[in-house]
Amino acid sequence: MRSVEMVLNQMRGRGDAPPLDDFGQIEAASALGFHRRIGHYEPTPLHSLGGLASRLGLEKIFIKDESKRFGLNAFKALGGSYAMGRVLAEKLGIPIETVTFSELASPALRAKIGDATFVTATDGNHGRGVAWAAQQLGQKAVVFMPKGSAEARAANIRATGAECRITEHNYDGAVREAELFAKSSGAVLVQDMAWEGYEKIPRWIMQGYLTMAMEIQSQLRDAGEPAPTHVFLQAGNGSFPAAILGGIEAGLLCCKGEAPPLAIIVEPSEADCIYKSIQANDGQPRAITGEMNTLMAGLACGKPSSLAWELIRSFAFAAASCPDHIAANGMRMLASPVQGDPPIVSGESGAVTAGFLEWLMSTPDADLVRQKLKLGQKSRVLLISTEGDTSPQTYLDVVWHGKCPDVRGQGLGVRVQGLGSGVISCPIANVINVRSKAACSKGFHLVTCNWY
Ligand SMILES: Cc1ncc(COP(=O)(O)O)c(C=O)c1O
């Protein structure tokens, strides 16, 4: 089993950052306005976990619970619905700001739009969002899923009337199938991942996610809370964390004079394409191949989205690669909270950031990592639990029956890389200071550590 690994992003602030206009107030307000006009829209709750914060030695922990989004158990429909709304508004030649979701489904506009089929590939949540939005709009959806996808996730998609095919490929192969299907059938590809030549719809999807940033901004302000100092964001192909990061850098979470929070991207060890890309430190994205066998199905993506990578490369502070037990611990911790904190049903991909934060703050030997991340008594951490129990059986296996147990004390630890011209390994925790000094004298900014 792999250990936790972390790398500081040395490309941050290098001066080749993309413009942030696409993620600023105007675009975010457009997305929020569109979502507000969906019949049963409600902001998802933002909880303050005061008990957990004091146990972990932090000032505050805020967690947004996206299991409450549109009754779909995950945040993803924010992106698909907004992008599909924009596709149809463009077809009608009207601005998105002037039309509601239900008007797009009305007989008058349906007659003008005609029949549309939306196609996508998904680990579950995005496809469910696209299928749900297509159903609401009275249109068709076809959804491709990777090999080994949970039947419950496919069943949720089929329940909307969409066609759902579980393919023989991993996530990236399923994306290729969806693209081919779109090309051969004339369906509209609504993929939550961008590549050269395919960026308009993925950008709309990312803008749809800004609704979360807008809600967090007003929830913090209503509670009289200043901006967070840190945000931990889980990544699949990176569209979600990059959208939030873009919003943050464009000023969505901060008042004038407040520094934007430091963002730490968190991925599964088996699908850590963003971690590997940041580690490579040459500005180019890296891909992971193979089955990407991880508990965190929603994060099992092998390639960073092109739009997401530009933002993450320029603005993320650090990236972490976590084994499955970190996510499992997060699920158990949120389900069974410190007294006074509310319980949160958080699925594998939703809970990994909470599990990672707990690990960081409670592993005695991780003090150097905490220092590097500037995490301590004055830190105000924001987490987004991006899904609930989207695979109910997995949730029970983990939370009730202890699947993926904690391995602390069993000889597995952390590897931290602070990047530079090389990587140094030190096998014993106590050796870290000695070795890191040696590293500094050799000009390494970075330290790699393994605790055994
Ligand atoms: C629950 C959950 N969280 C986070 C993500 C990561 O989103 P992205 O692939 O845009 O990085 C996903 C992706 O599907 C997801 O399903």
The ligand as an SDF file (V2000), in Angstrom:
LIG
                    3D

 16 16  0  0  0  0  0  0  0  0999 V2000
  -18.0590   13.4440   -5.3590 C   0  0  0  0  0  0  0  0  0  0  0  0
  -17.0130   14.0360   -6.2310 C   0  0  0  0  0  0  0  0  0  0  0  0
  -16.1410   14.8840   -5.6930 N   0  0  0  0  0  0  0  0  0  0  0  0
  -15.1740   15.4560   -6.4350 C   0  0  0  0  0  0  0  0  0  0  0  0
  -15.0600   15.1830   -7.7930 C   0  0  0  0  0  0  0  0  0  0  0  0
  -13.9280   15.7970   -8.5570 C   0  0  0  0  0  0  0  0  0  0  0  0
  -14.3520   16.5830   -9.5970 O   0  0  0  0  0  0  0  0  0  0  0  0
  -13.3940   16.8220  -10.8680 P   0  0  0  0  0  0  0  0  0  0  0  0
  -13.3310   15.5540  -11.6540 O   0  0  0  0  0  0  0  0  0  0  0  0
  -14.0640   17.9270  -11.5800 O   0  0  0  0  0  0  0  0  0  0  0  0
  -12.0500   17.1870  -10.3370 O   0  0  0  0  0  0  0  0  0  0  0  0
  -15.9700   14.3060   -8.3860 C   0  0  0  0  0  0  0  0  0  0  0  0
  -15.9000   14.0070   -9.8130 C   0  0  0  0  0  0  0  0  0  0  0  0
  -16.7170   13.3210  -10.3850 O   0  0  0  0  0  0  0  0  0  0  0  0
  -16.9680   13.7160   -7.5890 C   0  0  0  0  0  0  0  0  0  0  0  0
  -17.8740   12.8650   -8.1050 O   0  0  0  0  0  0  0  0  0  0  0  0
  1  2  1  0
  2  3  1  0
  2 15  2  0
  3  4  2  0
  4  5  1  0
  5  6  1  0
  5 12  2  0
  6  7  1  0
  7  8  1  0
  8  9  2  0
  8 10  1  0
  8 11  1  0
 12 13  1  0
 12 15  1  0
 13 14  2  0
 15 16  1  0
M  END
$$$$
